[in-house]
Amino acid sequence: MASGARTPHSRRRWILRSVAAVLLVAWLATAAWQSAKPLPAGLRVAAAPVTVDAARLRFLADVTANDAFGQPVITRQIFDATLALVAGAKDLLVVDYFLFNAQRGALDAAPDPRLLPLSAMLRDALLARHKADPQLPILVLVDPINSGYGPVLAPELAALKDAGIDVVTVDLDPLRDSNALYSAAWRLTLRWWLTPGASGIWTNLLDAGSAPMSTGALLRLLNFKADHRKVALTGDGHGSLRGIVASANPHDASSAHSNVGIELAGPALRPLLDSEIAIARAAGWQGTLPLARVGAAVPAPEATPANAARVQVVTEGAIRDALIGRIDGAGRGDAIDIAMFYLSDRSLVRALRDAVLRGVELRIILDPNKDAFGHEKSGLPNRQVAAELVSTSHGAVHIRWYRTHGEQFHAKLVAIRQGERLWVTLGSANLTRRNLGDYNLEANVIVDLPQQGVFAQDEARWFDMLWANRAVGGVEYTADVDVYADPSQGRYWLYRFMEATGLSTF
């Protein structure tokens, strides 16, 4: 045999290595591209601020807690306002929700009398409005999780579609991949031949009473991406838009969660409407909305300097940009209040720590991450981040835990007080890489207004009530940081790994 000639065995080994190298390069290249590719049109909105009268803004809060005798104490405002908004809709009606279904969580969990049939309530309100005015254009956008990532809509959504209402399941594939290492393999292989079916063999993780998920649906779920928005928009019949942007879903298992939202009106909402239409178009929707009717509103009376509020819509990564810019601009004498379901984004954690070291007062109310629809959670990431912030600030960061009892503290709010002004953002976005890094679809509103206004006072009263347990009847909304903070280095680095790679649901 000539020197250097390959044997059949070595030739096969060379071919296998070459194929493996090509596959590895394809996998890594796909992961790199899909995690950083250009965003679809209509996303990452940073609209121009619009000046409005602060009296036209309304702070909304759902609060669930237990009194001294263990009995539920519940305040619900968000869906009362949403149902009223739907009932009064003119010109057009657009809603976009991550969860819109009647699922109630794990079957082995005790029935929760606090839960309401929010999905049926919103379904019936939409059907009633459609029946009263069949010509009113109604558009409903939902995440594919509501169909179990399969072809069959949730019954509530199917009823809307059967009545002639446009129901659009958002196409998530054009979005960037947050779980890039898994999603690259899925895109190269599984996506092409393992399509989601109507049913399968895998237990539905959100609702054990639902039909089992197919293998294709389960593998699609593991991409961990979502249309996470919670938005309702209408025309008022006089050329203006009205809307509610919140952290609450019309989802039965979520109906006891504590949430926040804002109700507002005017041209500040138009960029959000345009973004919703772009998302629907990308999913194949070909309908029309009478946009001219909500584009030529008669200007409202100008706000005086004493009550002027600047309102801005921000979505996806623009939310993080706005947050970092405002936090970095805070200094000694300023105060930051945060109420959040998830806090894990590293750039936000660093910005908050640095702000405290500059003399900014920081108070944070966090969910302990222990409950999820009847399932017990591990405490990641909030407990690890809380321990880090307290330790690295030498105790200057003040943190309290919301006392949940099976439900979640699902609020997403950051408020910064500087002098006589309040800057606040609230909506769908958690402070995580997935929510703020242009991976999920998110929608927030920013308001900059005088602290003496009704909206600002309602927000401050709500936060202080939770922080200081100020309520009649012995309600303890929050607990000291030591109750749940977790200083374990192993779990801390597990959180860091999961946050960096996207191998997590937060």
N, C-alpha and C positions, 0 to 999 in steps of 0.2 A: 504494500500500500504506500502510495506517495506520501511524503512527509506533509503534514498539515491537512490532509484529507479528512473529512468528517465521516464518522461512522453513522449508520442509520439512527443509533440511539442519541448520539450527540447532536445530529441534525434536528431530531424531534425536540430535544431539550432547547436548542437554539430557537426554534420556531415558537415554542411555548413561552420562552422568556421574551421574545419580541412581541408576541401578542399581549402578554401581561404588561409590558412596558407601554404599548400603544393604549391599552385600556386604562392604565394608571394616568397617562397624560390626558386622555379624553375626560376621565373622571375629574381630575383636578382643574382642567381648563373649564369644564362645564360648571363646576362649583364656583370658580372665580368669576366667571362671566355672569352666572345667574344670581349671584349675591351682590353684584355691583352694576348691572345693566341699567340703561336709562329707564325711568319710570314711565308707565303709560300716561297718555294725555289726561289732564284734569286732576292730577295728584300733586302732593306737596304744595298746597295752596298757602300763600302768605299774602292775604288780601290787604289792600290799603285800608287803614283805620277810617272809620266813619264816625263823625260826631253826632251824638243823639242826646236827648234829655234823659238823665239817669232815672227819672221817674217812670220811664217806659220799660225799664228792665225789672225782671222779677226773679229773685233767688228761690229755687225749689229744693226741698229736701225730703227724703224718706228716711225715717229713723226707727229702728227696731232695737229695743232693749228690754230688760227685765226689771221689775220693781223689787222692793225689799222682800216680798213674799214669793218671788220667782214667777210672777205673772207677767205676760208680755205687755209692753207699752209701745204702741205703734203709731207713728204719724206718717201719712202718705199724702204727698202733694203732686208728684211727678206725673203719674198716670191719670189722676183727676184732671190735671191741666191738659194732658195730651188728648184725652177723650173729648174735652171741651173744644180743643183746637180742631180736631177732626170733625166734630159736629158742626162747627161754624165755617168750614172750609168753603172758599169760593175760588173760582178761576182754575185752581189746580191743587193737588194734594200728593205729596211725595213723602214716603217713610222709608227708612233704611235701618235695619236692626240685625245685630249679630245673632241673637237668639229670639225666635218668634215661634214658639211651639208650646204644647201642653205637658211636656215632660216634667216629672216630679222627682227625679233622682233615683237613688238606690231603693229597691223594693224591701231590703232588709232593714231599712231605717223606719222608725216609728212614724206614723202619719203626723204631719205637722199642721195643726189647725190654723197657723198663721198664714198659710199659703192662700193666694187668691188665683182664680182662673184668668190671669191677665191676658193670655193669648186669645181666649174666647171673647173677652171684653173688647179688645182692640179689633178682632175680626168682626164682631157684631157691629161695632161703631163704623167700620169701613163699609160693611154691607149696607147698613142703614143709610149712610151718606150717598152711596152709589144708587140705592133704590130711590131716594128722594130726588136725586139729580143724575140721571143716567148719562148726561153729557159731560159731567165733571170729569176731567182726566185724573185718574188715580194711578200712581206708580208705586209699587212695593218692591224694595230691594232687600234681599236676605242672603246670608252666608250659606254655603252648601252644607254646613253642619246640620241645618234644619231638615234636610232630606237624608241624613245619615251618609252624605257623600254619594248617594245613589240617585236613581232617576225618579223616585216617588216623593212628591212633596209631602210635608207634614199636613195632617187633615185640615188645620186652620188655614193654611196657605192654599190648599187645593180648593177649599170652599170659595176663597176669593177669586181664584182663577176661573172656576166654574161659573161664577156670576158675571164674568167679563172684565174683571179688574186685571190690569197688567201686573204679573208677578215675575220678577227677574231674579234668578239665582246668579249671584256675582261670580264671574270667572276669575279664579285666583291664580291660574297658571302664569299670566303675564307679569305678576308681581315678582319682586325679588325674593330669593330664597333665604330665609333666616336660618334654617337647618340645612346648610348648604351641602355638607358631606353626605347626608342621607338623600337629600332632594336631587343631587347630581346623579346618584345611582338610580334613583326612581325615574328621572327624566330619560336616562339612556336606555333603560331596560323595561321596568315594570309598567311605566306609563303607556307603553305601546301595545301591550298584549293582555294586561290584567285590568279590564275595565270594571268600574263599580257596578254591582248588581243590586237588585231590589232587596235581596235578603241573603243571609249567609250563615256562618257558624259561630261568629264572634260576638260576645256580649257587648251591647251598647254601653260604653263607659259612662255616658251621661244619664241614661235611663234604662234600668234593667227591664222595665216593662215594655220597651220598644222591640221591634223585630231585630233579630241578630244582624250584625253587619257582615257584608261580604268581605272576602280577603282584599279585593281591589279597593273597597271603600276604606277599610282599616289602614291600608298602606298609603292611601291618599291623605288620610287624617294625619299621619306621622310627618307630613311636611310642616305641620305647626304654623299655618298662616291663616289669616282670617280677614273678612270684612267685619271689623270690630266696631263700626260706627253705631251710634244711637241717635237718630235724627228724625224729626217730623217737621215738614215745611208745608205751608199753605199760602194761597192768596187770600186777601181779605175782602176782595170785591171792589176795592177803591184804588187799585194800582200798586199795592204794597204787599210785601211778604211778611208772614208771621211764622215763628218757628220755636221749637224746643230742642236744645242740644243738651244731652244728659249722659249719665253713666248707667242708666237703667234699661233693662231689656223687658219686652212683653213675654216673659218666660215664666211659667208657673213655678218652677223650682227656685227661681230667683226672686219671687215676689215678696219675700221677707227681708231681702237685702237692704242695707242702708245705702242710699245713693244721693247724688246731688245733680242739679241741672239748672238751666237758665232759660227763661222765656223772654223773647225779644221780638221786635218788629223793625222793618225798614230795609233799606238797600244794603246794609251790611251782610244780609243773608244771601244776596244774589250770587256771590262767588261759590258759596256752598251748594246752592241749587245747580249751578253750572257743573260743578264737580260731580254731583250725583248723576246728572244726565250723561256725562262722559263715561262714568262707570257702567251705567246701564247700556250705553251704546257698545262698549267693549264686550259686553256679554251677549250681544246680538239683538238688543231691543231696538225696534224700528218705529216706535210710536212717536207722537208729537205732544208738546205742551204749549199752551198759549203764552209764551214768554213775553210777548209784547204787552200783555195785560199787567205784568208785574215789573215792567221796566221803565214806566213813565209816571211814577208816583208823584203826586203833588208834594213838594217839600214840606216837612213838618216844621212848626215854629222853631226857630233857632234856640238852642239851649244857651242859657246865660252861663258865664264863667263859673258861677257858684254851683251849678248842677250839670255841667257838661261832662258827658262820658264818651270815651273813645272806644269803639267796638271793632274788633278785628276777628275774622275767621282764619284759623290756621289748621292745617291737616298734616298728617304723617310727620316727616322729619322737620318740617317748619315749626312744629310744636317744641321740639328740643332746642332749636336755634333760638326761639323766642325766650325760652326758659333760661338757657345758659346766659344769654345777653342780659337779661334782667337780674339774675342772681349775681352775676359778676359786677353789676353796677350798684349793688347794695353795699352799704358801709355801716360804720358804727352809728347806733341810734335807730337803724332800720330793723324791721322784724319780718320774718318769714314763717307762715303757718302752712303746713302740708297735711292733708287728709288723703290717704292713699291705700288702695288695695295691694299693689305691688310696688316696691322700690328696689331697683337693682342696677339700673344703668350706671356704668362706671363714670362717665363724664359728669352725670348729675351728682353722684356721690362725692366726687372730688370737688365740684363747684360748691356744694353745700358745706363740706368740711372747711374749705378755704374761706367761705363767707363768715362762718362762725369764728375762725381765727382772726378775721378782720374786725370782729366786734358785733356782727349781726346776731340778733336773737333768733333762735330757731326752735320751733315747736313742731313735732311730727306726731300725728295719730296714725297708727298702722293696724291693718288686719293681722292677726297672729298666724294666718295661713295654716289653720288647723282643720277647717271644714270645707267640704266640696260636695254638695248635693248628697249627703248621707255617707260620704267616704271621709276617712281621716287622712289629713295631709301631714307632710313632714316638717312644716315650718319654714321651708325654703321659699323665697330668699330673704324675707323680711327680718327674721330673727338674727340671721348672720350679719345683715347690713346694719341693723340696730346696734349690735354689739360693737361692730367696727366704728360706727360714727361716735358712739359714746366714748370708746377707748381712745380713738385718735384725736378727739377734741378735748380730752381730759375732763369729760363730764359736762362740757359746755353745751352740747346738743341735748335738748330735752325731748324725750320720747315717751309716749304712752300707748298702750294697746287697747283697741276696742274689745269690749267683752262680748264676744259672739256666743250664740247658743244654738249652733247648727247652721245658722245663716252666715253671711259674709258682710264685712264692712267694705263695701264695693265702691266707695267714693273715689273720685279722681279730681283733686283740687289743690292748687298752689296759690296762696295769697301773699303778696309782698306789700308791706306798709312802709311808706316813705313820706315823712312829713304829714301833710294833710291829704295825701292821695293813697288810694288802694289800687294795686294792680293784681288782677286775679285771672287765672285760666282754669277752666273746667270743661268736662266733656267725657270722651270715651277713653282717653289715653292714660294708661298706667305709666309709671316712670321706669320703663324697662327698655332694653335694646330692641326687642321685637316691636314694641309700640311706638318708639321714637326714632327708629333707625330706617324708616322707609321700607318696612317689611309688611306690616299690617296696614289696612285702611283704617284711619283714625280721623276724628273730627272734634276739635275744641273751639271754644270761643274765648277771646281775651277781652277783658274790660278794664279800662283805666278810668277811675272816677273819684270824686270826693268821698272822703270817709264818712261824712255826715249824711250821705244819701241813704234812702231806704234800703236799696239793694246791699250796700256796704254794711249797714248796721245789721241787717238780717243775717248776712254771712258771718259777721263777727259774733253775733249772739249765738248762732248755731255752733260755731267752733268752740267758743268759750263754755257753752253748756256741756259739750262732750268732754272738753279738757278738764274742767273743774267739777264735773258731776253735779251741775247746778240744775236740779229739777225737783219738783214736788213729788213726794211718794218714795223717797229713798232710792231713786234710780242711780245705779252706778254704771255709767256708760263706758268708762275707761279705767285701766289698771296701770300700776307703775311698770316701768321698763323692765325691772328685774323679774317680773312674773314670767316672761317668755324669752327674753334675750338669750341667745345661744353663743357662748364664746368658743365652742369647739372648733379647732383649727381644721379638722378633717372635713366637717360639714361646710366650713367657710370656703375651703378650696374646691369642694364639690360645687357649691354655688357659683364660684368664679368660672369653673370649667363649663358649667351648663349655660351660664350667661354668654360666655365668649363663643361657644360653638353653636348655640341655638338648640341643643339637645335638651329642651325643656318646654313646658307649656307656659312659662312666664316670659 
